[in-house]
Amino acid sequence: MSRQSLLPRTAPFGDSERASLDAVLGSATAIQRAWLAGFLAGIDAAGGQPAAAPAAPPKAAEPLTIIYASESGNCEALAGTVAKLARKQGFKPKVIDFADLDLAVLPKAGKLVAIAATWGEGEPPARATHAYNALMGDGAPRLDGVEFAVLALGDTSYAEFCAIGKALDARFEALGGKRAAERADLDLDYETPAAAWIKDTLKALAPAPVAADNVVAVDFARATAAEDEDAEPSREPVVVEVVEHVNLNSSRSDKETIHLALAFEDGAPAYEPGDSLEIYPENDPALVEEILKATGLTGDEALRRSLLAERDITTLSAATVERFVKATGHDEAKRLIESGEVRAWIEGRHLIDLIETYPAALTAEHLGGITRPLPPRAYSIASSRKEVDDEVHLVIAAVRYETHGRARTGVASTHVADRMSDGAKLRVRLKPNRHFRLPADPATDIIMVGPGTGVAPFRAFVQERRAVEATGRSWLFFGDRHFTHDFLYQLEWQEALEDRSLTKIDVAFSRDQPEKLYVQHRIDQHREELVEWLEGGAHLYVCGDAKAMAKDVRVAVENAYAAVKGLSADDAAAAVSALERAGRYQQDVY
């Protein structure tokens, strides 16, 4: 969108001069414009000559260090927002990924903003682990004189909600830092409260007012350029059409994995292999009806629409139960909280269980307050634009299970599997991931570990490398349950082997033999060759389950280094950490 011109065409300047002035003034703050007005008035008062230089040199812009620990990219995006707004307020921000953090910079930071996500059950994002552990260790530097503020992102469906942000906040204070703003602990619907927190925090960190004759040095051109550099693809959702909906598993499989091809009416967004696409799903209509029936609100059509497409009606957290008690005053539910057993009780249960177990008079307003907004679900893109043009392909496994005598389903996965077909419309949004990228040099070897739907980005990798005629070797480790029923994209991998866009593939089908076999076992079997590839400069990528698979693969790679290079366990772990810091061990896990 073009910026409206500030200067009228009748202003006594040429077109190019007026454009230059608009570019400067359009990005300037009120303080900067006031300073400029005073400066020009001073020139006029001096008879048209520039005023004498002030006795004191211009005051430099206030430095601000912004560090972020991000798994899915949300914290990284917020860090960029902080930097952008900070520049406009006279700060000189520096943004640092925890993966690249040297703890020695923190004591010199002066003013520090930390934005951190919590992964799984209270763990730091994988890329942040090394620096986070060092910060929590005995060798961490003192932060005396440093003003800090922490923004924590998490998910209330996990017991250790925002644990990493809370730990950082406490650690900075323990190391002598001074808290400039109270920490905010935000759930999945973080965007609005995060914007308010950023605004208040920058105000709290702003330097004290200076004397009127002090001058703050502001590089208007640099600020404008920096904002241009920070520009990101649009995050607005768009509506796409399903053009292909295929179950990749055989009819005899106990799994259902959907290959979903989506067409964009105005052209696919400029995605890269490694990026994700967020789907805005709808809840199961049958579950919505159960909730409406249990609350006696079946006649409320507005509520039905809201529960179907806007509210999260599956997630049940301790916070949900607390909001329920606050809304209803239910004594038994209150005792559940007071007993300390609420976290154990909610395990494997959904909102419907709470409503049926503790009947209470609920209104539409109560349900709106008890539930949180229904968040989009992100899926790794399984295609390259160089091969599929204006489409995006996804690989989505339908989630179905049973707990506490009730059948459960994944919100987005069964929306796609059960209620989508060719021609259906779906709202989606691109989610870039610059930390899961192919090597810049197509001659670089790559190793890909992606069991199940974790293979999605590697299908995109292979398509991309085929299109650019990459000369580097590629090696895929794939696993699932059964060779005959669950070998996702088997024919495509065979074709890729034939045209050499894939150099080799090793598979592990866990249920085809008495002893379960996983991708980490294949890595162990090929450890000498794996280390040879890595020592030769190969990049290794892991995508899939974070709780077990990713950790087991990490251990397998460390064990390979220990065995092949004759290293101790600590030295082998350090070798793999060095690969990670160099961007040669990348994970996209969930």
Number of C-alpha atoms within 10 A of each C-alpha: 3 4 9 8 14 13 15 9 11 7 9 10 13 11 10 9 11 17 15 12 14 17 17 15 18 17 17 23 14 12 13 19 15 11 14 14 11 12 14 15 13 16 14 13 12 12 9 11 11 13 15 9 8 10 8 9 11 14 12 13 17 19 18 25 21 26 24 28 31 27 23 20 17 21 22 23 16 21 27 21 15 22 25 21 16 22 25 20 20 23 22 18 23 15 18 17 19 24 22 14 17 13 16 11 11 19 18 15 19 19 25 26 27 24 28 33 31 24 25 17 13 18 16 24 22 21 23 22 16 20 20 22 12 14 18 14 10 8 9 16 16 16 21 16 14 21 22 28 27 29 28 28 29 24 21 20 19 20 17 17 23 27 23 24 26 20 16 22 21 15 16 25 17 13 17 16 23 18 20 20 20 14 21 20 22 20 18 16 15 16 13 9 13 18 14 10 19 22 13 13 21 21 14 16 22 16 13 7 7 10 7 6 10 14 15 17 14 20 13 18 12 11 19 18 10 14 17 11 9 12 10 10 11 11 11 9 14 16 14 22 18 21 16 17 20 15 17 21 21 15 10 9 14 11 18 21 22 23 23 22 21 25 21 16 12 9 10 17 16 11 19 22 26 25 24 25 21 18 20 22 22 23 23 21 14 10 18 20 16 14 21 19 12 17 19 13 16 15 10 12 10 10 20 19 14 19 27 21 18 20 21 21 24 21 19 24 23 19 17 20 23 18 17 25 20 14 18 18 13 15 10 13 20 17 13 15 17 10 9 10 12 19 17 10 14 19 15 15 18 17 23 20 17 17 17 13 11 15 15 16 12 16 16 17 10 15 21 16 16 22 23 18 17 23 17 18 16 20 22 29 26 28 29 26 20 15 13 15 13 17 21 24 27 22 26 24 22 19 16 14 10 11 11 10 6 11 9 17 17 16 22 23 22 22 18 24 21 11 11 16 16 14 14 15 15 18 15 21 21 23 22 21 20 12 17 21 18 23 15 7 10 16 14 17 22 24 23 22 26 27 26 20 23 25 25 28 32 26 22 26 26 24 23 22 21 19 14 11 13 18 15 17 19 25 20 23 21 24 27 22 21 17 16 14 16 22 22 26 14 13 10 12 19 14 12 18 15 11 11 17 25 23 16 16 15 14 19 22 20 17 14 14 9 7 8 12 18 22 24 22 16 18 21 18 13 13 21 15 13 21 21 13 19 19 12 11 14 23 24 24 22 26 26 21 17 17 13 9 20 22 12 16 20 17 18 20 22 25 21 23 26 20 17 15 13 12 17 14 15 10 15 22 19 15 16 19 19 14 19 19 15 13 19 23 21 22 21 24 19 16
